[in-house]
Amino acid sequence: MHPDTPKPFKIAKDEDGRIRLAIRETRFNSQGYPLVTEVLEEECFKSAAAARAFATKHYGAEAGQFTTS
């Protein structure tokens, strides 16, 4: 993974304080610049650990692929 590439899973609280999971897809243009598409998962989670477990089960996520904010 390129050092400037964002991690494929982001866990964050939304405006209402609910924990949400976003799945990121990164592609690179012809100059090597990363183009990131982020899709927010519809489900809300009780904790960041629950969001990680969901990503692991449904998307095959591994340790080190998450970022939190």
C-alpha positions as CSV (number, residue, x, y, z in Angstrom):
1,M,0.0,0.0,0.0
2,H,1.3,3.4,-0.9
3,P,2.0,5.5,2.2
4,D,-0.5,8.3,1.2
5,T,-3.3,5.8,0.6
6,P,-6.0,5.9,3.2
7,K,-6.9,2.6,5.0
8,P,-9.8,0.7,3.5
9,F,-12.1,1.0,6.5
10,K,-13.0,4.1,8.6
11,I,-14.9,4.0,11.8
12,A,-16.3,7.3,13.0
13,K,-19.2,8.9,14.9
14,D,-21.8,10.7,12.9
15,E,-23.5,14.0,13.8
16,D,-25.9,12.1,16.1
17,G,-23.2,10.3,18.0
18,R,-23.8,6.9,16.3
19,I,-20.8,4.8,15.3
20,R,-20.6,4.2,11.5
21,L,-18.4,2.2,9.2
22,A,-17.2,3.6,5.9
23,I,-15.7,1.3,3.2
24,R,-13.1,3.0,1.0
25,E,-11.9,1.9,-2.4
26,T,-8.7,3.4,-3.7
27,R,-7.7,3.6,-7.4
28,F,-4.7,5.5,-8.9
29,N,-4.8,7.8,-11.9
30,S,-2.2,7.8,-14.6
31,Q,0.1,10.1,-12.6
32,G,-0.1,7.8,-9.5
33,Y,-2.5,10.1,-7.6
34,P,-4.9,8.1,-5.3
35,L,-8.6,8.5,-6.1
36,V,-10.7,7.4,-3.1
37,T,-14.4,6.5,-3.1
38,E,-16.0,6.1,0.3
39,V,-19.3,4.3,0.9
40,L,-21.0,4.6,4.3
41,E,-22.5,1.3,5.6
42,E,-26.2,1.7,6.4
43,E,-26.0,-0.1,9.8
44,C,-25.0,1.8,13.0
45,F,-23.0,0.1,15.7
46,K,-22.9,0.1,19.5
47,S,-19.1,0.3,19.6
48,A,-16.0,0.5,17.4
49,A,-15.3,-3.2,18.2
50,A,-18.7,-4.1,16.8
51,A,-18.0,-2.2,13.6
52,R,-14.6,-4.0,13.3
53,A,-16.2,-7.4,13.8
54,F,-18.8,-6.5,11.1
55,A,-16.1,-5.5,8.6
56,T,-14.1,-8.6,9.4
57,K,-17.1,-10.9,8.9
58,H,-18.6,-9.2,5.8
59,Y,-15.5,-7.7,4.0
60,G,-12.6,-9.9,5.2
61,A,-11.0,-6.9,7.0
62,E,-7.7,-7.5,8.8
63,A,-5.9,-5.8,11.7
64,G,-4.2,-2.6,10.6
65,Q,-6.8,-1.8,7.9
66,F,-8.9,0.5,10.1
67,T,-8.7,4.2,10.9
68,T,-10.8,5.9,13.5
69,S,-11.9,9.5,13.9
